[in-house]
Amino acid sequence: MQFIDLKTQQVAIRAEIDRRIASVLDHGQYILGPETTELEETLARYVGVKHCISVASGTEALLIALMALGVGPGDEVITTTFTFVATAEVIALVGATPVFVDVLPDTANIDPAALEAKITPRTKAIIPVSLYGQVADMDEINAVAAKHNIPVIEDAAQSFGAEYKGRKSCGLSEIGCTSFFPSKPLGCYGDGGALFTNDDAIATAAKEIRVHGQSQRYVHTRIGVGGRMDTIQCAVIMAKWPRFAWEVEQRKHLGQRYTDEIFRRIPGSVLIEPGISLQDVNAPVAVLGVKSDRTSVYAQYTVLLADRAAVQAHFQSAGIPTAVHYPVPLDQQPAYKQWAAQEGTPVADVLASRVMSLPMSADLTEQDQDRVIECLKAAVSAVE
């Protein structure tokens, strides 16, 4: 069993992939070719914003977003400690200071109530992460940011296709950034990403920054990077695009089915409720919730376990892959602990010690899903 089944997807769309790539090879515009424009226009319409700027990766999208906002040395950017390192990495790369905030126990997304206390005159941006495929509490985050005139960059690397109060992830704040890494809900066959905005000035800056700061050939109006997305990768996304709406619905169905079947088959399983202390959650399996005003595309389906090591060992012996997203909060990482919050991030600490992700993709069969759930049930029973 694959942790993420990309082979079945490729078989289903192989003819269109081959046709799209052959078209790029025929016209030979390997950088910023017509497929790049097609991708950007298609995704901007889908998200409901004026501008989509394709870039070399999700990390590059975040970096270019900060550069477009002019964030640099002496500035601070508030973000979550419970995320992939790229979220904080880009803050450090522009010379700013990452300011880490704890997360909510029920969603593992940034805690909006903790933001305002972290704002200082040096705060130049807030980067919430829409973790595991579910959008963060963007209304509350945007309200705090607006009060202090601070732009918000949604790190939507895992949530492209998800909705929040009827609006698409990536279109919920000044800037949205996503990743097209192969394992993402909408992935290419290499690195790729995109930045979304309604702000014309930010869009112009982002377009210039991704081509070494050029406003026209060999005229460099700002500091930039080599951050373009290859035309072939844009073509791969466009080959996948007609299937994407179906895949989003499949992910929602399979994610809900995981939750329903875990509760039905594994005695003592619990749903983590808002405001609960994770220290009080002693269930063998606990499930993160999806709030009623939003959807998740389940980039990962992640549970909390009382004894993760034992359960993972059981899965390994059964030949079923698992993963941990993420085992160490960023403020405890060697390169970032210099910025650790004095008050700590206790929710993130517990999550890091208990979370485990199960196989998940739009092409996961219910038979394989049943096998995963039965393995989880057996593993939990063995631990007890």
C-alpha positions in Angstrom: 0.0 0.0 0.0 1.2 3.5 -0.8 1.0 6.3 1.7 -0.2 8.5 -1.1 -1.3 6.7 -4.3 -0.1 8.8 -7.2 0.2 5.8 -9.6 -3.6 5.2 -9.9 -4.1 8.9 -10.6 -1.4 8.8 -13.3 -2.9 5.8 -15.0 -6.3 7.5 -15.1 -5.0 10.7 -16.8 -1.8 9.4 -18.6 -3.0 10.2 -22.1 -3.7 13.8 -21.1 -0.4 14.1 -19.3 1.5 12.8 -22.4 -0.5 15.2 -24.7 0.2 18.2 -22.5 3.9 17.5 -22.1 4.3 16.7 -25.8 2.8 20.2 -26.5 5.4 21.8 -24.4 8.2 19.9 -26.1 6.8 21.0 -29.5 6.6 24.7 -28.8 9.8 24.7 -26.7 8.8 27.5 -24.3 10.1 25.7 -21.2 9.9 28.8 -18.9 6.8 31.0 -18.8 5.2 29.3 -21.7 1.5 29.4 -22.6 0.6 26.7 -20.1 1.9 29.0 -17.4 -0.6 31.7 -18.4 -3.4 29.0 -18.7 -2.6 27.7 -15.2 -2.6 31.1 -13.6 -5.8 32.2 -15.2 -7.6 28.9 -14.4 -6.5 28.9 -10.7 -7.3 32.6 -10.2 -10.8 32.0 -11.4 -11.1 29.0 -9.2 -10.0 30.7 -6.0 -11.9 33.9 -6.9 -9.0 36.4 -6.9 -7.6 38.8 -9.5 -4.1 37.3 -9.6 -2.4 34.0 -9.5 1.4 34.0 -9.8 3.0 30.6 -10.4 6.4 30.0 -8.7 9.0 27.4 -8.2 7.6 25.9 -5.0 5.4 26.5 -2.1 8.4 27.7 -0.1 9.2 30.2 -2.9 5.6 31.4 -2.8 6.0 32.3 0.9 9.4 33.8 0.4 8.2 36.0 -2.5 5.1 37.0 -0.5 7.3 38.3 2.3 9.7 40.0 -0.2 6.7 41.7 -2.0 5.5 43.1 1.4 9.0 44.4 2.1 9.6 42.3 5.2 13.3 42.2 6.2 15.8 42.6 9.0 14.4 44.0 12.2 10.9 42.9 11.4 8.9 40.2 13.1 6.4 37.7 11.5 4.0 35.8 13.7 3.3 32.2 12.8 2.5 28.8 14.2 5.1 26.5 15.7 3.3 23.4 14.6 4.0 23.2 10.8 6.5 22.2 8.2 9.8 24.2 8.6 9.3 26.1 5.3 6.8 28.4 7.1 9.4 29.8 9.4 12.3 29.2 7.2 11.3 32.0 4.8 10.9 34.4 7.7 14.5 33.8 8.7 15.7 33.9 5.1 14.5 37.5 4.6 16.3 38.5 7.9 13.2 38.8 10.0 12.4 37.1 13.3 9.8 34.3 13.5 7.5 34.8 16.5 5.9 31.4 17.4 2.3 30.9 18.6 0.6 27.8 19.9 -2.2 26.0 18.2 -5.7 24.9 18.9 -6.2 21.3 20.2 -9.2 20.5 18.0 -7.7 21.5 14.6 -3.9 21.9 15.2 -4.2 25.3 13.5 -2.9 28.6 15.0 -4.7 29.9 18.0 -6.2 33.3 17.1 -6.6 34.3 20.7 -2.8 34.1 21.2 -2.0 36.5 18.3 -2.6 39.9 19.7 -0.3 39.5 22.7 2.5 38.8 20.3 2.0 41.9 18.2 4.7 44.6 18.5 5.6 47.7 16.5 8.0 45.4 14.6 5.3 42.9 13.5 5.0 43.1 9.7 3.0 40.0 8.8 1.0 37.1 10.2 1.3 33.6 8.6 -1.4 31.2 9.7 -1.1 27.6 8.3 -4.2 25.7 7.0 -2.8 22.4 8.4 -3.8 18.9 7.2 -6.1 20.4 4.6 -8.4 22.5 6.9 -8.4 26.3 6.7 -7.4 28.1 9.9 -9.8 30.6 11.7 -9.3 33.3 9.1 -12.0 35.7 10.2 -10.6 35.9 13.7 -7.1 36.1 12.4 -7.9 38.8 9.9 -9.8 40.8 12.5 -6.8 41.0 14.8 -4.5 41.8 11.8 -6.8 44.5 10.5 -6.9 46.2 13.9 -3.1 46.6 13.7 -2.9 47.1 9.9 -0.9 43.9 9.5 -1.1 41.8 6.3 -2.0 38.1 6.5 -0.4 35.4 4.4 -2.3 32.2 4.4 0.1 29.2 4.1 -2.3 27.0 2.2 0.3 24.4 1.1 -2.0 21.6 2.3 -5.4 23.1 1.8 -5.8 24.0 -1.9 -9.4 23.2 -2.8 -10.8 23.6 0.8 -13.4 26.1 1.6 -14.0 28.5 4.5 -17.5 30.0 4.8 -18.1 29.4 1.1 -14.8 30.9 0.0 -11.8 29.1 -1.3 -8.5 28.7 0.6 -5.9 31.0 -0.9 -8.5 33.8 -1.3 -9.1 34.6 2.3 -6.5 37.3 3.1 -4.0 39.7 1.4 -2.0 36.8 0.1 -2.5 33.1 -0.2 0.3 30.7 -0.9 0.1 27.0 -2.0 2.4 24.2 -3.0 2.2 21.8 -5.9 4.7 19.3 -4.5 3.7 15.9 -5.8 2.0 14.7 -2.6 -0.2 17.8 -2.2 -4.0 17.7 -3.0 -3.1 19.3 -6.4 0.4 18.2 -7.2 2.8 18.4 -10.2 5.6 16.0 -11.0 8.3 18.1 -9.3 8.4 21.3 -7.4 5.9 24.1 -8.0 3.7 26.6 -6.2 1.6 29.7 -6.5 0.8 33.0 -4.9 -2.7 34.5 -4.9 -3.8 38.1 -4.3 -6.3 40.8 -5.2 -3.7 43.5 -4.7 -2.3 44.8 -8.0 0.9 46.1 -6.4 1.6 42.9 -4.6 1.0 40.9 -7.9 3.4 43.2 -9.8 6.0 42.8 -7.2 5.7 39.1 -7.0 5.9 38.7 -10.8 9.1 40.8 -10.8 10.6 39.1 -7.9 10.2 35.6 -9.4 12.3 36.8 -12.4 15.3 38.2 -10.5 13.5 41.5 -9.8 13.0 42.4 -13.5 10.4 44.9 -14.6 11.6 44.4 -18.2 14.5 42.5 -19.6 17.7 43.4 -17.9 16.0 46.2 -15.9 16.1 45.1 -12.3 13.8 47.3 -10.2 14.0 45.3 -7.0 15.9 42.4 -5.4 14.5 39.1 -6.7 15.1 35.4 -7.1 15.0 32.7 -9.8 11.5 31.6 -8.8 9.6 30.6 -11.9 7.6 27.4 -12.2 8.6 25.3 -15.2 6.1 25.2 -18.1 6.1 21.4 -18.0 5.0 21.4 -14.4 2.2 23.8 -15.3 1.2 21.4 -18.0 1.0 18.6 -15.6 -1.3 20.6 -13.3 -3.5 21.4 -16.3 -3.6 17.7 -17.2 -4.8 17.0 -13.6 -7.2 19.9 -13.5 -10.4 18.3 -15.0 -10.2 15.6 -12.3 -9.5 17.9 -9.4 -13.1 18.6 -8.4 -13.8 14.9 -8.2 -10.6 14.4 -6.1 -11.7 17.1 -3.6 -15.0 15.4 -3.1 -13.3 12.0 -2.8 -10.9 13.3 -0.2 -13.8 14.8 1.8 -15.7 11.5 1.6 -12.7 9.3 2.6 -11.7 11.7 5.4 -15.2 11.5 6.9 -15.3 7.8 6.4 -12.1 7.4 8.3 -13.6 9.3 11.2 -17.0 7.4 11.1 -15.4 4.0 10.9 -12.8 4.7 13.6 -15.6 5.7 16.0 -17.7 2.7 14.9 -14.9 0.0 15.1 -12.5 1.2 17.8 -14.1 1.5 21.3 -13.1 4.5 23.3 -12.2 6.7 20.3 -13.0 10.4 20.9 -13.4 13.6 18.8 -11.2 16.4 20.2 -13.6 19.2 21.2 -12.7 22.9 21.1 -11.1 24.2 24.2 -10.2 20.8 25.6 -6.9 20.2 27.3 -5.0 17.5 25.4 -3.5 16.4 28.7 -7.0 15.2 29.6 -7.4 13.2 26.4 -6.4 9.6 27.4 -8.3 7.8 24.6 -6.4 5.2 22.6 -7.3 7.1 19.4 -8.4 10.7 19.2 -9.6 12.4 16.0 -9.2 16.1 15.0 -12.4 17.8 14.0 -13.5 19.7 10.9 -15.4 22.8 11.9 -19.0 23.1 10.5 -18.3 26.4 8.6 -15.4 24.9 6.5 -14.2 21.9 4.6 -11.0 19.9 4.6 -9.2 18.4 1.6 -7.4 16.0 4.0 -3.9 16.5 2.7 -3.2 14.2 5.7 -5.6 12.2 7.8 -4.1 12.5 11.2 -5.0 10.9 14.5 -3.7 11.3 18.1 -2.5 8.1 19.8 -1.7 7.3 23.4 1.2 5.2 22.4 2.4 6.2 18.9 5.6 4.2 18.8 3.8 1.0 19.5 1.1 1.6 17.0 3.6 2.6 14.3 5.6 -0.6 14.9 2.4 -2.6 14.5 1.7 -0.8 11.2 5.2 -1.4 10.0 5.0 -5.1 10.7 1.7 -5.1 8.7 3.3 -3.4 5.7 1.2 -0.3 6.0 3.0 3.1 5.8 2.4 5.9 8.3 4.0 9.3 8.9 4.3 11.9 11.6 3.3 15.5 10.7 5.2 16.8 12.8 7.4 15.2 15.5 9.2 18.4 16.7 7.6 21.9 17.0 9.6 24.5 15.2 10.5 26.5 18.3 12.3 23.4 19.5 14.3 22.8 16.3 18.0 23.4 16.7 18.0 26.2 14.1 14.9 27.9 15.6 14.9 27.4 19.3 16.7 30.8 19.7 13.2 32.2 19.1 11.2 29.9 21.3 8.4 31.5 23.2 9.1 31.9 26.9 5.6 30.7 27.8 6.1 27.6 25.7 3.6 26.0 23.3 2.1 23.2 25.3 -0.6 22.2 22.8 1.9 21.8 20.0 4.2 19.8 22.3 1.4 17.3 23.0 0.4 17.1 19.3 4.0 16.5 18.3 4.3 13.5 20.7 1.0 11.9 19.6 0.1 12.6 16.0 0.3 10.0 13.3 -1.0 10.3 9.7 -2.7 7.4 7.9 -2.6 6.6 4.2 -4.7 9.1 2.3 -5.3 10.1 -1.3 -8.3 10.5 -3.6 -7.6 7.1 -5.1 -7.5 5.3 -1.7 -9.9 2.4 -2.1 -12.4 1.7 0.7 -10.9 -1.8 0.8 -7.5 -0.4 1.6 -9.0 2.1 4.0 -10.7 -0.8 5.8 -7.4 -2.5 6.0 -5.9 0.6 7.6 -8.7 0.9 10.1 -8.5 -2.7 11.1 -4.8 -2.4 11.6 -5.3 0.6 13.8 -7.9 -1.3 15.8 -5.5 -4.3 16.2 -2.6 -2.0 17.1 -4.6 -0.2 19.8 -5.9 -3.5 21.2 -2.4 -4.8 21.4 -1.2 -1.7 23.2 -4.0 -1.9 25.8 
